[in-house]
Amino acid sequence: MKRFKDKFTTFILTALKILIAIILYTSRDIISKIIKEFSFNIACVFFIFAIVIFSLYKIINSTINIKNQVVLILVCAFALRALWLLNVNSIPVSDFKVIYDSAGYFLKGDRSMFWGTSYMARFPHLTIMVLYMALMIKLFPVHNLLIMKMVNLSLGVLSVFLIYLIVRKMFNSEKKGLIAAALASVFPPLITYTAVFCTENIAIPFYLLSIYLLLGAMKKKNSGYYFVLSGVVLAFGNLFRMVAIIMVIAYGMYLLIYRDDKLIVKIQHLLLYLVPYLLVMFVVSASLQYMKITENSLTKGIEPKITNVLKGTNYENKGKWNSEDAAISEMYNYDYDKIHEASKKIIVERLTTTPPRKLLNFYINKFADQWNEGDLSGVFWSQLDVPKDDIKLDIMPSGRKVLQLIYNCIILLIFIGLFNRKKIDENKEINLFYIIFCGYALLYLITEAQGRYSYIASWVLIVLAIEGIELISFKHRKKEEV
């Protein structure tokens, strides 16, 4: 098993070196762009982040106690996110507007959006977000959008704290936990999406808490309760953003490959988080159907999931949403089996008739487009359809270059960390996060591409960057000793 584990780790690290190199290469000229296109907007964004980063550096290297350091870092995280909310008076747009409008109709007794061929019946994974928004509108009839932004802000700061806890537990180091929290505080996607009414803002804290509980379970002898709780919490996160299956698979792979327990113990641990996860999903979905709120299961709409893969293989549209593939459901009158077969046929045709070199270029570019954007489209979604008068400082597109620079620095740290094989073998929990990132990278290679989709897994990048800081610190200490 040790031999397989070593080979698997080598395979993962090699794959990641290639993938991370692609991200760095496709955004390599960011510094020259900042210099060439320097403007007032760039200067403002740069100045704000420079002050915060300097403050974070001083906090981490201060002599004040750990508790106060954590609080001060969270204050910095809060300040940046609050500043962004004040800068852009964002509104629900695109799918988020459909969700918000559906919530209003639901409160009036209209459940048609969950039935027949309506949007939510086609994509039932958005159901819980509709119910959440309906609750917000019910409780706060006038200022519900503001309250939802405040919830996003609070959960965003909570995510920073959870990242601190995860890294502290994984590396058994307060200092590394503080550094991770500092990186999370200034991480562009986690800031800019605070103003967006998307499901990920609610799902991410659940995903993070689930991982923290899993790490706790693996470090304790009587850990059954933690495994169960990890599965339950992950299921709640999945109810808001239904891509937690990647986490479920990653948990299983890590437990089976990297844990030293007997096989029967590994299987027991796997079932302890998997069964509660599936049970929560089933109970919530069945309850909604029983109450006649939804017609279909939350995990199976009237439109088969393969249509998402269909869009993802459309090289003419870079694997993004396109009207040609989107029309296939209506073309077959929402007949599930016919849509599935037609989509499958088109996918096979595209993959088998396209020249291999063209196909390779398509997937390389698709991966790069998915992961190389510094804010993962957070600024775009925040400012979309917002009147100019409601934007204090428009950072599209010039100011985003500063965000890109910060993002690139974190990606560079990840790349450096991939060469820290000795520490990776010593601190094997980091492999869980490598597997998670590879899982989401593969998912978005296969399915429809959109910058926003990476947001749900973007926190993984912060954790992985710590390995790079570890290697740089080690080299620096070695130099000083010489």
Steps between C-alpha positions, in 0.01 A plus 500: 500500500790736578635455148161581348463801731840637392421450132157658538651803676759533223224485239290765678796734550613462137149571372472803725837638390372498142161649590638775725767582240221554245326747734825691559596502132165634379515795743877558493496860375290650780777719647583658164127565444470678836796723411385571143135559587557675833201714592324662794285190549803270507673737745198500734462121503877452538515750788213335690646151469852624580377648829309184594784263404751709695265501800460122479879457483545711814222312681647156423848606608387688811544381859132526593324177596359264239135572581545872437696430181212290368247769590705772326535288185124443498449876538714552188295237315178668612625846396592395144170323445295782652688750283412298190132490599502876550672546164244309293125505562460158342169342401390145411573433131479208257425171685508686832216727382298196396558354847405827673186548289402136558533556875253790476250291304540210745399725790181583311412131484628436148702175480489465123872582467576156652265308270471401136763652272561812710855615567525359853347170389776474240769601750366392843841546664401868533192417708652556845633841395147598392368397842782686675424820308128453568580486871708818476222682314242378755708612799623824343242626246678831436875452538535130417777555242704696754447229762611231254816700432559520874459123522753462217737731685466307827544163331799636307677596823400163650664329201826684572485376860428142388797510262713607797372204704553251216859605429585524870374146558657356185849646552475511880621860479337821621728707276395317184137530604543877532671522160217301340242731658695802372508356147127426520437859615645646179405216262308680219221246433410477869471881508324580174236227521377646830285733288360220281176319589641157420460166675874458555511768770285281724644165390870578553490525883326161512763347271778645717342389828457150357872481420593633843287231663651234274854607597390486863360151447828377352698633796279346771468139613126500571414692186168353384299804608726735302472292182120501529490873567735565207263317264193682634662843470625426148146399400368839617766669288402281206137608533610851404770415244467145372858418408599348836519160332861594419566545872331169579720318248813685618427405863465136397815498288702659779372258765568196281840606363670704772366370830697223673194333653387149416271471196195421713561815708539710185169369367331572835627858497390543140149380580483717812511819291341365180179356647404818697584709193268294278235482772480880537474543123225237477297630797504863383418410140224254595350748749473771234329255265268377778395859576431550127755780478710326236396250237837330458795398714754774578766295323303415185318765301300448184810599302777235519839609635667387180384826336755676721770273360366569151562873542843421643607322180397780263845615387353766271367677812801417721294256704275777631123546498369527145155523348565206267546243778256672738220451246527121495253449788229700329583332169410161650202638694672436836495124446771389747612187315501662156700799628749264666550290188527800266750674730707184534511457122617860442764473775644179355500653151686810620761300689563246224494724191698796632876480424690400819720811490198730473333311785811530719524875434131536579532335841821685589335833419182394678691418818694827480184706450337326795779566750725787384265791573612680816152561640335203324253751347396634841529864390300429184212339691507771767478787250276336238194717422585739785452868395823699485373731774482202735869414452742721691820368341460300180789253491392334173737431339806696619472457879457124463865476399601558862269215600665290230844576644395383848342186353812425296718526811286236671511276191881540491521392864299188413739422213804538729336279763459215251880451514495460878468120476666423833252714696208374291590143598537603866176699508282264300173690568601752230435223246129523582501857369702406191239233423215748554654754261567234236141381538351843437747567218384179332132576565522838327700354212210265434204730564393848393768762565442825686743695720249507786487122527858487637399721792359209703846338508717813499573477874706187426759723330565685827568177689731373225696827498619430857719216371683751280554734795631200696763427233605866466535528879709182512736625226530836677586336834758279330666805344518676836662194661768500230 
